[in-house]
Amino acid sequence: MPRARATRDEDARDGDGLLAKPLSASQALRRAAFPVAVAALGAFSFGYHCGVVNPALEALASDIGIARDVAAKGAVVSSMLMGAAFGSFAAGASADKFGRKKSLALAGVALALGSAACAAATTLRTMLAGRAIVGVGVGLVSILVPMYVSELSPPEHRGVLGSGPQLSIGFGILVAMFLGLPLQGVDVDPAWWRTMFWLATVPAVALATLANGIPESPSWLRSKGHFQEADAVESKQFGAVAPKRADDMGSTKVATWQETLQGRSNRRAVITGPMLFFIQQFAGINAIIYFSTAIFQSAGIESGVLASVAVCVVNIVGSVIATGLLDKTGRKPLLMYSFLGMAVSCVGLAIAGAFPAMVMAPALSLFSVLSYVFIFGMGAGPVPGLLSSEIFAPAVRGKGMSLCFLAHWIFNFCIGQGFLPAVEYFGASVVYMFFAAFSMFGFFFTQAYVVETKGKSLEQIAVELHT
């Protein structure tokens, strides 16, 4: 028996002498914990910078002299979004050329520099420059984090690990909202908003430093012809060298933009990814995140910021539940019924907005926002980003995801700039019904066009999309 066991162990070794025995689920998750946690620092910064302006805007505006300039306040919010659009467009090329880990480190540098510039700003111009630099970093991590996590995860755990970025984004928003509480009430430190931006440099510096110590993506290594190094990474992470995918074997070519956009084999992925982000944004999520304090105050809720903290907690709870369901229930059902639930919640908001004198209006408004964010966290939040990292073949993954997140940030900018003017012109109820209509469109689009990726290898997904 001892000899037979030794023979099996010898047969289980690959050419480099690495054991090819697969790890258990718990062992594989533990191996992935550190690199995923490092990447998640980028997602945390993403969420933090999306949420930090919400509670800090009035104090910030008063301090730099734009308290009565509504357009300037909107620019403080949207300048990050334009920087993020640029960063997301550049992320694919950076990831393809320099690798995932070096690009993550670069994103950390941009986030740290932009945060410091915002914290030290004394003029609108400096603040806008800092927010734009932060946006570049946010745009980079919006693609690099889900891409890296997906490529480093075994298929059976890709849902659990792939939902981590969305959970980190929600946690980042929550921390930003919580840190904004000292800016509410009577005894306010007017300079506290600067501390909030200085604190944002901590996870950014940690990302820039620690990214150099995590393994490189096996997919990227193979795209550069480093097959043995890719096998070594997978052996260390999973305890076994993953079977070589057809699109990984022998090809080191990264697709051009023309090949990405015009290739018949990519057509369904190129439509699915950007369309999901289009629907996600025009279903209203970032209108809720950016302006939840104002929404609650207009509904008669005294502590708008505290209610916004509750929104973030609910979002995280939804994301945690989704983490356990993505590899069981699947991506498609969670996405479909998330859009459906969001539509119902938006109708509730429309009713509360149409009848503000109604006794139940404040409670209905609060319940509708909380249910909307919870249901979003269950599906429409994590699934589009996860799917965008799964549906593109390795040769086009960087550029494909850049296209998806470029759409995300452009549509995000449209909502950030257009929400308050639309409410002022059309009324809140009409805007919420618009969000409800887009949510229903999302339900039907997902049902008809989105493929299920649960438990499938990236090769299986590519074959299903390309047939």
Secondary structure by P-SEA (a helix, b strand, c coil): caaaaaaaaaaaccccccccccccaaaaaaaaaaaaaaaaaaaaaaaaaaccccccaaaaaaaacccccaaaaaaaaaaaaaaaaaaaaaaaaaaaaccaaaaaaaaaaaaaaaaaaaaacccaaaaaaaaaaaaaaaaaaacaaaaaaaaaccccaaaaaaaaaaaaaaaaaaaaaaaaccccccccccaaaaaaaaaaaaaaaaaaaccccccccaaaaaaacaaaaaaaaaaaacccccccccccccccccccaaaaaccccaaaaaaaaaaaaaaaaaacaaaaaacaaaaaaaaccccaaaaaaaaaaaaaaaaaaaaaccccccaaaaaaaaaaaaaaaaaaaaaaaacccccaaaaaaaaaaaaaaaaaaacccccaaaaaacccccccaaaaaaaaaaaaaaaaaaaaacaaaaaaaccaaaaaaaaaaaaaaaaaaaaccccccccccaaaaaaaaac
